[in-house]
Amino acid sequence: MNPRQYFTLGRIIDKNYFTNKLIILITIFSLVAGSVINLVNGVNLTDATFSGLIFALIAFFTWALSREIFPQGEYAALIASLLSVVVIFFLEQYPMIIPVILWFIMALRFINQTTGLKPTIIDRSIIIIFTFFVSYLFSWIFFAMLILVFSINYFISKQKNDVVFTIISILSLLIFIIFRGIWYNHVFVSLNNFIIISMISLVFLITMFLVRNIRVICDNTDEKVSITRIYCAQILITFFCLIFVIWFGDEGFIMLTPVWCIFICSIILSPMHLIKKNHDL
């Protein structure tokens, strides 16, 4: 029995691949550095170790998310991982960002299908259950975005299961709103921050459009990942991040630090990947 036949949203790390070795080292470094720095600052061993673990998870999951946002950019993912940990350390934020990053990873893999495998009913069920969790922690807007995820996949692949799970997501959203209400924190994002992220997002999408022809191979097949799927995933994450910041204000802006790091590193390093592509040709 191959578990990948039932859960397709997971990706195996090939330890023989150079950049994968580097992210393992970066994750270990983040764990050790985070723990030691907190110990030096007088934090007890248990809390210091927990803080180090948080930094390690943020480093690894930022890298994993970057590989879904910009699959062509293996080095952009590494630098974004390091940059994210450094920035979050100085901001003293945010363990709560981890479930958000995980949700992003699952949603984007569902759309871009970098694994090369079509999502199963188990995949759909898991992402709905996890959406309940992050919606409980944050807001019902995750269910609204999940409806978009299923709808986009249906329009691309015409899988009937997506229609069923779109309806389930809509019903779940309505139930969630009935019992939890439409909570809004009334903390607005500052104009400067909104302009900054809007410009970053716009430049990111333009840059990704320019590098759209760089070939990406699926994990489990020799097929090329659909550029349409990759770009749909990039548009989706950009749109959702803007909605997230509008909904949660400046706090949401800070919480999405890993995503802004990914966008910036992808923009800056995209010429390197274009040069690499032309050299390969």
C-alpha positions in Angstrom: 0.0 0.0 0.0 1.4 3.3 -1.1 0.3 6.2 1.2 0.8 8.7 -1.6 -2.3 7.1 -3.3 -4.4 8.4 -0.5 -2.6 11.6 0.7 -1.0 13.5 -2.2 -0.4 16.8 -0.4 2.9 15.7 1.2 6.3 15.9 -0.4 9.3 13.8 0.4 12.6 15.6 0.8 15.3 14.1 -1.4 18.4 14.3 0.8 20.7 13.8 -2.2 19.5 17.2 -3.6 21.9 20.0 -2.7 19.4 22.7 -1.7 17.5 20.1 0.3 20.6 19.5 2.3 21.0 23.2 2.9 17.5 23.6 4.3 18.1 20.8 6.7 21.2 22.7 7.9 19.3 26.0 8.1 16.5 24.3 10.1 19.0 22.8 12.6 20.9 26.1 12.8 17.6 28.0 13.5 16.8 25.5 16.3 20.2 25.8 17.9 20.6 29.6 17.5 17.0 30.3 18.7 17.6 28.1 21.8 21.0 29.5 22.6 20.0 33.2 22.2 17.1 32.7 24.5 19.3 30.9 27.1 21.7 33.8 27.0 18.9 36.2 27.6 17.9 34.4 30.8 15.1 32.2 29.5 14.8 28.8 31.2 15.9 25.7 29.3 12.4 24.5 28.5 11.1 27.8 27.1 14.4 28.4 25.3 14.2 25.0 23.6 10.5 25.6 22.6 11.5 29.0 21.1 14.3 27.3 19.2 11.8 24.8 17.9 9.4 27.5 16.7 12.2 29.2 14.8 13.2 25.9 13.2 9.6 25.2 12.1 9.3 28.7 10.7 12.5 28.3 8.8 11.4 24.9 7.4 7.8 25.8 6.6 8.8 29.1 5.0 11.1 27.2 2.7 8.3 24.7 2.0 5.8 27.4 1.2 8.3 29.2 -1.0 8.8 26.0 -3.0 5.0 26.1 -3.7 4.7 29.8 -4.4 7.8 29.9 -6.7 8.6 26.3 -7.5 11.4 27.4 -9.9 13.2 29.2 -7.2 15.1 26.8 -5.0 17.7 29.4 -3.9 15.1 32.1 -3.4 13.4 29.6 -1.0 16.6 29.2 1.0 17.3 32.9 1.4 13.6 33.6 2.2 13.8 31.0 4.9 16.8 32.6 6.6 15.5 36.1 6.1 12.1 35.2 7.6 13.7 33.8 10.8 15.9 36.8 11.3 13.1 39.3 10.8 10.7 37.4 13.0 13.3 37.2 15.7 13.7 40.9 15.8 9.9 41.4 15.7 9.5 38.8 18.5 6.7 37.2 16.5 4.9 34.7 15.9 4.2 31.1 16.9 0.7 31.4 15.6 1.9 32.0 12.0 2.9 28.3 11.8 -0.7 26.9 11.2 -1.3 29.7 8.7 1.8 28.7 6.7 0.8 25.1 6.8 -2.7 26.0 5.5 -1.1 28.0 2.7 1.2 25.0 1.8 -1.8 22.6 1.6 -3.9 25.0 -0.4 -1.2 25.8 -2.9 -0.3 22.1 -3.4 -3.9 21.4 -4.0 -3.9 24.0 -6.8 -0.4 23.6 -8.4 -0.2 19.8 -7.9 3.6 19.8 -7.8 3.5 16.3 -6.5 2.2 15.2 -9.9 -0.8 13.4 -8.2 -4.4 14.4 -8.3 -5.9 15.2 -4.9 -7.9 12.5 -3.3 -11.1 12.5 -1.1 -8.7 12.1 1.9 -6.8 15.2 0.8 -10.0 17.2 0.5 -11.2 15.9 3.9 -8.0 16.7 5.6 -7.8 20.3 4.3 -11.4 20.9 5.4 -10.7 19.6 8.9 -7.5 21.8 9.0 -9.5 24.8 7.8 -11.9 24.3 10.7 -8.9 24.5 13.0 -7.3 27.7 11.5 -10.8 29.3 11.2 -11.3 28.7 14.9 -8.0 30.3 15.7 -8.3 33.2 13.3 -11.3 33.8 11.1 -13.9 32.3 8.8 -12.1 33.9 5.9 -10.1 30.7 5.6 -13.3 28.8 4.6 -14.1 31.5 2.1 -10.7 30.9 0.5 -11.1 27.2 0.6 -14.2 27.6 -1.5 -12.0 29.4 -4.0 -9.4 26.6 -3.9 -11.9 23.9 -4.7 -13.6 26.0 -7.4 -10.3 26.8 -9.1 -9.3 23.2 -9.2 -12.7 22.3 -10.6 -12.4 24.8 -13.4 -9.0 23.5 -14.3 -9.5 19.7 -14.0 -13.3 19.3 -13.9 -13.1 16.8 -11.0 -16.6 16.3 -9.7 -15.4 15.8 -6.1 -14.5 19.5 -6.1 -18.2 20.4 -6.6 -19.2 18.2 -3.7 -16.5 19.7 -1.4 -17.2 23.2 -2.5 -20.8 22.7 -1.3 -19.5 21.2 1.9 -17.2 24.2 2.4 -20.1 26.6 1.8 -22.2 24.8 4.3 -19.3 24.7 6.8 -18.8 28.4 6.3 -22.4 29.1 7.0 -22.4 26.9 10.1 -19.2 28.5 11.3 -20.6 32.0 10.9 -23.9 31.1 12.7 -22.1 29.7 15.7 -19.0 32.0 15.8 -20.4 35.1 14.1 -18.7 37.4 11.6 -15.9 38.7 13.9 -13.9 41.6 12.8 -11.1 43.1 14.9 -11.6 46.7 13.6 -7.8 47.2 13.5 -7.0 48.8 10.2 -3.8 48.4 8.2 -1.9 51.6 7.9 -1.8 53.3 4.5 2.0 53.0 4.2 1.9 49.2 5.0 -0.9 48.6 2.5 0.9 50.5 -0.2 4.1 48.5 0.5 2.4 45.1 0.3 0.3 46.1 -2.7 3.5 47.1 -4.6 5.4 44.0 -3.6 2.4 41.8 -4.6 2.1 43.6 -8.0 5.8 43.3 -8.8 5.8 39.7 -7.6 2.9 38.7 -10.0 4.5 40.5 -12.9 7.9 38.8 -12.2 6.2 35.4 -11.9 4.5 36.0 -15.2 7.9 36.7 -16.8 9.5 33.5 -15.5 6.4 31.3 -16.2 8.1 29.3 -18.9 10.8 27.9 -16.6 10.2 24.1 -16.5 9.2 22.4 -13.2 9.0 18.6 -13.0 6.5 16.8 -10.8 7.8 14.9 -7.8 6.3 11.5 -8.7 6.2 11.7 -12.5 8.4 13.0 -15.3 5.7 15.4 -16.4 6.0 19.1 -16.4 3.9 21.0 -13.7 1.2 23.0 -15.4 2.2 26.7 -15.6 -1.4 27.6 -15.5 -1.7 25.8 -12.1 1.4 27.5 -10.8 0.3 31.0 -11.8 -3.2 30.3 -10.4 -1.6 29.4 -7.1 0.5 32.5 -7.1 -2.5 34.7 -7.8 -4.5 33.0 -5.1 -1.8 33.4 -2.4 -1.3 37.1 -3.4 -5.1 37.8 -3.2 -5.5 36.0 0.1 -2.6 37.7 1.7 -4.1 41.1 0.8 -7.5 40.0 2.2 -5.7 38.7 5.3 -4.0 42.1 5.9 -7.2 44.1 5.3 -9.0 41.8 7.8 -6.4 41.8 10.5 -4.7 45.1 10.0 -1.1 45.8 10.8 -1.0 42.7 13.0 -1.9 40.6 10.0 0.8 42.5 8.0 3.5 41.4 10.6 2.1 37.9 10.8 2.6 37.3 7.1 6.3 38.2 7.3 7.4 34.9 5.8 5.2 35.5 2.8 6.6 39.0 2.2 10.1 37.5 2.5 9.3 34.9 -0.1 7.8 37.5 -2.5 10.9 39.8 -2.1 13.4 37.0 -2.5 11.6 35.5 -5.5 11.5 39.0 -7.2 15.2 39.6 -6.5 16.5 36.2 -7.5 14.2 35.5 -10.5 16.9 36.8 -13.0 19.3 34.1 -11.7 16.7 31.5 -12.5 16.1 32.9 -16.0 19.9 32.9 -16.6 20.1 29.3 -15.4 17.2 28.3 -17.7 18.9 29.9 -20.7 22.2 28.3 -19.8 20.5 24.9 -19.6 19.0 25.4 -23.0 
